């Protein structure tokens, strides 16, 4: 902990005054940051042409006021308080105010149905809720077990910024106490309440900085919902740990995103593969519009730029392609990080060729979530990252290719599932390793490579194991396909052998004619089948897609843009 080489070495200056444990709690971390960078912007949002911002000092005052109010309402150390709503400074103040009161925060996906939110509130023993304007009225009408409902929007009900209470001695949580219960949305199965301590979240935040340099001058863009562990840690908590600014985005709409990136001069852009695919497709479409000669020249220059960056650790693309990046509102971006699923190596490669430091990371809610992250200066395009320090990651029962289930130990690993002791026991090995359910392998430098989910694996007629995610990644560059899900179908029920099928929802915009009308279904189906055939030629014989279904409606997705496999009825 005291090595001067660690990104968290500065904490030693505050040990004994601001905190006494191995790691500070989240409130202690925020107080340290405020001491260092109090006058710097903390939370910012753009409402039309208006920039609304709070400094760290201003945010701390509002957070402490919320904590005093919660204490006045009988909230004590260990009690559960929920927050649900769109990304906003108010959401952040509620989250931290709950923690400053010594309580446990329960962030809930605001896109869930009313009855689903009510179930999670009941499960987590919550009686105070912070909620945005869209669902405020529904809870006022039917509060259920809730005794108090606070609005995250000014002008609707009791507004969060109007809260306060008398001065009081509030018992604070320790680093080993529960900080948050995160209910996993899950692409398969029912939601589980992941229990994470202050130590889980804070240790993961600082240890991840071993593979990533971030600064108080950075501007993070919180676009994906903050209730999700990826955005919560990699954007929200990471930014707060160094005194960086957080700009909140509300809509995953390309035009709105690009406007925010440019106005806020964002330097740290974290997203999911679907988002980065859409942005890159837009850039390359603009280049192609300049004609085949210009397009060919730029692709040659991109290859040269990528080679120099990879071999000599110099980034010429930032200057070479400044005009392209500026037009795409990406010129201020210092680093892009993709998480939430594997990104096609070709996408990864092209961003780096254009001069953007682009890396991937890996983790899951149960690991706070980061356990692997590509260093910017030594990234591998096909890897999801180098295993973090203090993280014991192993491959369970590897096959002849070294592929097996990923298991992990470390200070970031959860305490278990809330009120689910049996499921908790099943998730850990006898010697205490968390079973991730993901399949992958490690190389000699301890970089991790994903092959897929154990539950999703297809066993073909020839006895080969096929990982759907590997096949799905081959389609990321095809703009005509908005969604694709690869799965097995039974060829022989007796032998339990499977063939491979693809469910495809076409990109509606890509199939509109000159007047904006959708092209005939047969024409769309023909093009989709042609793309499948093209990809099949690149796949191994046992990976080839044998059956294709073109869908009329999109498949249900989580808020981090993963298809809910369990929701499919076909």
Secondary structure, DSSP 8 states (H G I E B T S, - for coil): ---TTSTTGGGGGTBTTTB-SSS--HHHHHHHHHHHHTTSEEEEEEETTEEEEEEHHHHHHHHHHHHHHHHHTT--TT-EEEEESSS-HHHHHHHHHHHHTT-EEEEE-TTS-HHHHHHHHHHTT--EEEE-HHHHHHHHH--TT-SEEEESSTTSSSBGGG------------TTSEEEEEE---SSS---EEEEEHHHHHHHHHHHTTS----TT-EEEE-S-TTSHHHIIIIIIHHHHHT-EEEE-----HHHHHHHHHHHT--EEEE-HHHHHHHHHHHHHHHHTT-HHHHHHHHHHHHHHHHHHHHH----HHHHTHHHHHHTT-TT--EEEE-SS---HHHHHHHHHTT-EEEEEEEEGGGTEEEEE--GGG--TT-SEEE-TTEEEEEET--TTS-EEEEEEETTS--EETT-HHHHHHHB-TTS-EEEEEEEEE-TT-EEEEEEEGGG-EEBTTS-EE-HHHHHGGGTT-TTEEEEEEEEEEEETTTTEEEEEEEEEE-GGGGB-TTS-B--HHHHHHHHHHHHHHHHHHS-GGG---EEEEESS---B-TTS-B-GGG---
